[in-house]
Amino acid sequence: MVKELKKRNYVPATDTIAIDLGLNPLIATNNGDLLGRQFFDFLKKMDEKITKRMAQVQRNGGLPSRDNRYREYVRRLREFLKNEINRVLNRLINLYKPMKLVVERLDFRSPELSKRMNRLIQNFGKRYVKEKLERLHQLYGIEIVEVNPAYSSQECSSCGYVDRENRKSTQEFECKCCGNKMNAQVNSAKNLLERSSLREFHPHLPKKQVLKVLIQRHLERLKGCKSAPLDILKGNPYYREFLENILNPRQGLTLS
Ligand SMILES: [Zn+2]
């Protein structure tokens, strides 16, 4: 699908950059950059148009796929996705000139968009990002590293605590354990960067295994900590089975 491209002269200026791809913004980096912040507003507007048109067509007994106006909207949406993804990734490359780019397996979805819109951007968005990353690899020799994203949105990039409640909203992250507060996608990008250098996190590790590794790593960090937040951990279903072992003094790891 992608044509063979001639490699360009490229002098890397940064070793590794990790990015979290989402909808609002399109890209967050582990350094805290938020790129493509108008992305979501456009999608929302387009979603309204598409949903409205679909309802109209269906009310008249027609099929959206045969309706010219509906098809025109979808075409515009695809064009926008492609252009924005290219533009924002180009900006990122110009900004950092990285040797390596760490990315997650992609998931574009938002509860604030309709089912159909989510499906459209999920399909096209993924494909355009893949194609663009492939081109960046061919043109500049940038290594693309895929890491396992499971729980990366619930894990605190500062202390390692994993909790569903850490994710306050789609944009806000606030750690229930250490109080670390930041943009949710930036937090994820930091986690992805960390995971890229750890052997335990290969991209296809089952979610359950990922959680196990995360919790063991977090508990390991708390070893010997005099003021371990035991109450918080006890109230978190993720930690239950692990705490049973820890609270047994024979294991030699006691938190309190
Ligand atoms: Zn924390």
Boltz pocket constraint, residues with backbone or C-beta under 6 A from the ligand:
constraints:
  - pocket:
      binder: B
      contacts: [[A, 156], [A, 157], [A, 158], [A, 159], [A, 160], [A, 161], [A, 175], [A, 176], [A, 177], [A, 178], [A, 179], [A, 180]]
      max_distance: 6.0
